[in-house]
Amino acid sequence: MTGSLRSLFVFNFYVWALALGLLLVPNFFLRILGMPETHEVWVRCAGMLLLGYGFYYICVLRARMVEFLPFTVYVRSVVILFFVTFVVLGWARPILIVFGVIDLAGAVWTALALRAERNA
């Protein structure tokens, strides 16, 4: 497994953990974010969407589709911008930025690994 694929493999554990958490114990994450508990389905829908991402990542890993990895870098890099904006607008508490930092760190790791592989 190349370094870039390994970075996505590790990041996918985070994606699956969030997905399963939002599906199975959504109010746990809402408490962490300082949001009120809910019994509405929207938070579980977010978990289901993350499960979809996790499934796509597994498909990419199994097929060794390194060509797909730059697209994940773009999307994961933008997450922090949205989360910071949500906090600045008062829509979310600052703890949300931690999740954006994790996405950004994963994106940077993948980008650096891709660059190293291109230069090798």
Backbone as CSV, one residue per row, in Angstrom:
resi,resn,N_x,N_y,N_z,CA_x,CA_y,CA_z,C_x,C_y,C_z
1,MET,0.856,-1.174,0.000,0.000,0.000,0.000,0.902,1.236,0.000
2,THR,0.603,2.158,-0.903,1.393,3.387,-0.969,1.102,4.269,0.244
3,GLY,1.955,5.239,0.470,1.752,6.149,1.590,0.464,6.949,1.473
4,SER,0.125,7.353,0.251,-1.107,8.127,0.064,-2.337,7.274,0.360
5,LEU,-2.323,6.037,-0.105,-3.448,5.145,0.197,-3.508,4.828,1.688
6,ARG,-2.351,4.679,2.314,-2.309,4.426,3.758,-2.938,5.596,4.526
7,SER,-2.677,6.820,4.066,-3.248,7.983,4.754,-4.771,7.951,4.695
8,LEU,-5.318,7.557,3.545,-6.772,7.456,3.429,-7.306,6.293,4.266
9,PHE,-6.555,5.204,4.304,-6.940,4.050,5.111,-7.091,4.457,6.582
10,VAL,-6.109,5.174,7.102,-6.156,5.615,8.502,-7.282,6.627,8.703
11,PHE,-7.406,7.592,7.790,-8.461,8.598,7.905,-9.837,7.946,7.891
12,ASN,-9.969,6.858,7.147,-11.270,6.193,7.055,-11.724,5.615,8.390
13,PHE,-10.802,5.265,9.286,-11.214,4.840,10.626,-11.957,5.965,11.332
14,TYR,-11.461,7.181,11.195,-12.109,8.365,11.771,-13.497,8.544,11.157
15,VAL,-13.591,8.414,9.829,-14.877,8.582,9.142,-15.881,7.547,9.640
16,TRP,-15.462,6.294,9.729,-16.369,5.239,10.183,-16.764,5.424,11.650
17,ALA,-15.834,5.860,12.473,-16.156,6.105,13.884,-17.213,7.203,14.006
18,LEU,-17.016,8.292,13.265,-18.025,9.360,13.289,-19.361,8.868,12.745
19,ALA,-19.314,8.148,11.637,-20.549,7.660,11.016,-21.340,6.779,11.974
20,LEU,-20.660,5.810,12.560,-21.352,4.896,13.474,-21.826,5.620,14.730
21,GLY,-21.007,6.559,15.201,-21.418,7.341,16.365,-22.676,8.150,16.094
22,LEU,-22.719,8.806,14.938,-23.897,9.609,14.604,-25.125,8.743,14.370
23,LEU,-24.912,7.550,13.866,-26.045,6.644,13.642,-26.545,6.009,14.937
24,LEU,-25.620,5.598,15.790,-25.995,4.803,16.963,-26.166,5.612,18.245
25,VAL,-25.330,6.624,18.457,-25.398,7.439,19.678,-25.261,8.925,19.317
26,PRO,-26.196,9.426,18.525,-26.056,10.789,18.011,-25.993,11.863,19.093
27,ASN,-26.715,11.683,20.154,-26.731,12.725,21.185,-25.409,12.830,21.934
28,PHE,-24.608,11.784,21.923,-23.273,11.855,22.501,-22.459,12.921,21.770
29,PHE,-22.483,12.887,20.437,-21.737,13.873,19.653,-22.352,15.258,19.769
30,LEU,-23.654,15.318,19.833,-24.297,16.629,19.990,-23.893,17.272,21.316
31,ARG,-23.785,16.473,22.373,-23.334,17.010,23.665,-21.908,17.543,23.564
32,ILE,-21.026,16.803,22.887,-19.643,17.250,22.694,-19.617,18.605,21.996
33,LEU,-20.500,18.775,21.034,-20.551,20.021,20.261,-21.329,21.119,20.971
34,GLY,-21.876,20.802,22.148,-22.636,21.799,22.890,-23.996,22.096,22.295
35,MET,-24.516,21.143,21.560,-25.822,21.304,20.921,-26.875,20.537,21.720
36,PRO,-28.105,20.985,21.634,-29.162,20.275,22.367,-29.406,18.885,21.791
37,GLU,-29.783,17.982,22.670,-30.122,16.630,22.211,-31.316,16.699,21.271
38,THR,-31.386,15.709,20.398,-32.492,15.654,19.456,-32.941,14.220,19.258
39,HIS,-34.178,14.085,18.885,-34.699,12.772,18.516,-35.158,12.806,17.058
40,GLU,-34.736,13.881,16.373,-35.037,13.993,14.953,-34.035,13.158,14.169
41,VAL,-34.357,12.877,12.944,-33.561,11.945,12.142,-32.368,12.620,11.448
42,TRP,-32.306,13.935,11.385,-31.274,14.615,10.594,-29.865,14.209,10.989
43,VAL,-29.607,14.041,12.281,-28.255,13.708,12.715,-27.873,12.290,12.282
44,ARG,-28.826,11.413,12.277,-28.561,10.054,11.783,-28.373,10.054,10.261
45,CYS,-29.058,10.962,9.573,-28.837,11.106,8.122,-27.402,11.537,7.846
46,ALA,-26.870,12.439,8.666,-25.473,12.848,8.521,-24.551,11.646,8.719
47,GLY,-24.863,10.802,9.683,-24.082,9.586,9.903,-24.151,8.650,8.717
48,MET,-25.330,8.536,8.131,-25.497,7.680,6.962,-24.671,8.213,5.789
49,LEU,-24.628,9.531,5.611,-23.812,10.115,4.545,-22.326,9.844,4.779
50,LEU,-21.889,9.938,6.031,-20.499,9.613,6.342,-20.203,8.135,6.086
51,LEU,-21.172,7.279,6.357,-21.002,5.860,6.030,-20.774,5.688,4.536
52,GLY,-21.504,6.464,3.744,-21.313,6.425,2.291,-19.906,6.821,1.908
53,TYR,-19.389,7.910,2.505,-18.005,8.308,2.253,-17.048,7.175,2.631
54,GLY,-17.279,6.588,3.779,-16.416,5.502,4.231,-16.432,4.327,3.271
55,PHE,-17.607,4.026,2.736,-17.717,2.940,1.758,-16.947,3.288,0.492
56,TYR,-17.104,4.541,0.018,-16.352,4.971,-1.167,-14.848,4.853,-0.932
57,TYR,-14.419,5.259,0.247,-12.987,5.181,0.555,-12.501,3.741,0.537
58,ILE,-13.308,2.815,1.036,-12.928,1.401,0.988,-12.817,0.932,-0.459
59,CYS,-13.747,1.364,-1.298,-13.687,0.993,-2.720,-12.422,1.549,-3.364
60,VAL,-12.086,2.788,-3.056,-10.872,3.414,-3.587,-9.645,2.640,-3.124
61,LEU,-9.620,2.273,-1.867,-8.476,1.540,-1.322,-8.342,0.163,-1.964
62,ARG,-9.439,-0.535,-2.098,-9.382,-1.885,-2.676,-8.938,-1.860,-4.126
63,ALA,-9.373,-0.828,-4.863,-9.010,-0.712,-6.276,-7.682,0.023,-6.467
64,ARG,-7.101,0.487,-5.358,-5.841,1.249,-5.404,-5.950,2.431,-6.375
65,MET,-7.058,3.152,-6.261,-7.342,4.276,-7.157,-6.659,5.554,-6.669
66,VAL,-5.367,5.604,-6.820,-4.588,6.757,-6.372,-5.054,8.031,-7.084
67,GLU,-5.569,7.893,-8.304,-6.040,9.055,-9.071,-7.187,9.781,-8.372
68,PHE,-7.924,9.087,-7.521,-9.057,9.676,-6.804,-8.616,10.500,-5.600
69,LEU,-7.446,10.233,-5.081,-7.008,10.835,-3.822,-6.921,12.360,-3.843
70,PRO,-6.472,13.001,-4.925,-6.459,14.468,-4.898,-7.839,15.073,-4.661
71,PHE,-8.876,14.422,-5.145,-10.227,14.938,-4.925,-10.598,14.901,-3.448
72,THR,-10.152,13.863,-2.748,-10.417,13.808,-1.307,-9.642,14.905,-0.587
73,VAL,-8.459,15.230,-1.093,-7.668,16.302,-0.488,-8.424,17.626,-0.605
74,TYR,-8.980,17.911,-1.773,-9.716,19.161,-1.967,-10.899,19.257,-1.006
75,VAL,-11.695,18.201,-0.959,-12.908,18.237,-0.130,-12.552,18.320,1.350
76,ARG,-11.603,17.510,1.809,-11.241,17.518,3.225,-10.585,18.827,3.634
77,SER,-9.927,19.510,2.692,-9.302,20.799,3.007,-10.333,21.906,3.199
78,VAL,-11.458,21.811,2.527,-12.488,22.847,2.596,-13.332,22.740,3.863
79,VAL,-13.381,21.573,4.460,-14.209,21.366,5.655,-13.868,22.388,6.735
80,ILE,-12.598,22.648,6.968,-12.190,23.588,8.012,-12.754,24.977,7.742
81,LEU,-12.788,25.387,6.477,-13.321,26.713,6.140,-14.800,26.830,6.506
82,PHE,-15.547,25.792,6.200,-16.966,25.800,6.555,-17.155,25.805,8.066
83,PHE,-16.412,24.960,8.773,-16.588,24.862,10.215,-16.200,26.160,10.916
84,VAL,-15.128,26.792,10.471,-14.748,28.085,11.052,-15.834,29.117,10.765
85,THR,-16.365,29.111,9.555,-17.449,30.029,9.212,-18.665,29.797,10.096
86,PHE,-19.020,28.545,10.323,-20.163,28.233,11.190,-19.950,28.789,12.588
87,VAL,-18.729,28.675,13.099,-18.418,29.180,14.439,-18.464,30.701,14.454
88,VAL,-17.861,31.354,13.459,-17.841,32.817,13.398,-19.256,33.380,13.313
89,LEU,-20.120,32.706,12.576,-21.512,33.159,12.448,-22.355,32.838,13.682
90,GLY,-21.776,32.115,14.631,-22.502,31.769,15.847,-23.420,30.579,15.698
91,TRP,-23.268,29.828,14.634,-24.114,28.666,14.406,-23.619,27.429,15.136
92,ALA,-22.363,27.445,15.565,-21.778,26.286,16.232,-20.758,26.770,17.252
93,ARG,-20.439,25.902,18.177,-19.429,26.216,19.189,-18.034,25.920,18.638
94,PRO,-17.027,26.570,19.202,-15.653,26.405,18.687,-15.137,24.970,18.645
95,ILE,-15.676,24.075,19.438,-15.216,22.681,19.427,-15.373,22.061,18.035
96,LEU,-16.306,22.575,17.235,-16.511,22.042,15.886,-15.242,22.180,15.050
97,ILE,-14.465,23.209,15.323,-13.237,23.441,14.559,-12.263,22.274,14.721
98,VAL,-12.303,21.603,15.866,-11.422,20.446,16.084,-11.672,19.388,15.008
99,PHE,-12.928,19.160,14.672,-13.251,18.177,13.644,-12.729,18.635,12.284
100,GLY,-12.801,19.928,12.017,-12.242,20.460,10.781,-10.735,20.325,10.722
101,VAL,-10.080,20.503,11.852,-8.624,20.353,11.911,-8.239,18.906,11.612
102,ILE,-9.018,17.957,12.101,-8.736,16.541,11.816,-8.849,16.276,10.318
103,ASP,-9.890,16.823,9.685,-10.032,16.660,8.236,-8.853,17.300,7.504
104,LEU,-8.481,18.497,7.923,-7.366,19.192,7.285,-6.059,18.417,7.458
105,ALA,-5.831,17.887,8.648,-4.614,17.112,8.891,-4.567,15.881,7.988
106,GLY,-5.695,15.203,7.842,-5.750,14.051,6.947,-5.496,14.445,5.500
107,ALA,-6.043,15.581,5.093,-5.844,16.062,3.723,-4.384,16.406,3.472
108,VAL,-3.759,17.080,4.423,-2.348,17.445,4.284,-1.484,16.187,4.206
109,TRP,-1.763,15.213,5.056,-1.011,13.958,5.034,-1.111,13.302,3.652
110,THR,-2.324,13.222,3.123,-2.513,12.612,1.811,-1.802,13.424,0.732
111,ALA,-1.921,14.750,0.777,-1.286,15.606,-0.228,0.233,15.448,-0.201
112,LEU,0.819,15.433,0.989,2.266,15.261,1.094,2.707,13.895,0.583
113,ALA,1.929,12.869,0.891,2.261,11.524,0.418,2.158,11.459,-1.109
114,LEU,1.138,12.081,-1.669,1.006,12.101,-3.128,2.197,12.820,-3.774
115,ARG,2.593,13.943,-3.195,3.731,14.698,-3.720,5.007,13.842,-3.666
116,ALA,5.217,13.167,-2.547,6.404,12.316,-2.408,6.399,11.194,-3.441
117,GLU,5.232,10.634,-3.688,5.121,9.548,-4.670,5.373,10.053,-6.093
118,ARG,4.901,11.260,-6.406,5.159,11.839,-7.723,6.649,12.109,-7.943
119,ASN,7.317,12.553,-6.871,8.726,12.902,-6.968,9.649,11.694,-6.925
120,ALA,9.105,10.549,-6.549,9.950,9.336,-6.416,10.209,8.678,-7.763
